[in-house]
Amino acid sequence: MSLIYLKTRFLLTTAMAFQNDPEALCKLIEDLHRLPAAGLGIKLGRFIDKLDPMVIETANRLGFPILRIPLTVTLGTISHQLLSYIWDHQTEKFHYAIDIQQKFSKMMIKGASLQSLIQNLGGILKRPVLLVNPFLEVVASTQHFKQAGYAAKLDEIQDRLKKNA
């Protein structure tokens, strides 16, 4: 069976091993759904001309996407296109991380306080951020924790940290 696994858990296959066994293909779909996997790409026309209705029914029941790979396109081409997309996306994330690291380095060189660094990080992430020391004491936090709802969460977070310490 020709399989190509991607980190995103999208499976590309010719489904050769399932040529005369739609029940096994249904089991594969159920297993992929439990992983969870993003979907299944099957190159029809080489080993399987069309999907058995039970396979389509299984995928529909699970809400699991099956993509038909045209006979004119090789699995190598599809995998290359997918990997290129993923690589471009990862490169974008890397550049974003480097940009943030440079901003923080400049702030630290200029002597910014921990509170200022945490506030800035919270702004960049658009999320509440806490800096906790090894004694589980809050050293710095974003403004979120001054709001009533988050203040209660702060106590809950500290309790959880103490239980896991």
Secondary structure, 3 states (H helix, E strand, C coil): CCEECCCCCEEEECCHHHCCCHHHHHHHHHHHHHCCCCEEEEECCCCCCCCCHHHHHHHHHHCCCEEEECCCCCHHHHHHHHHHHHHHHHHHHHHHHHHHHHHHHHHHHCCCCHHHHHHHHHHHHCCCCEEECCCCCEEEECHHHHCHHHHHHHHHHHHHHHHHC
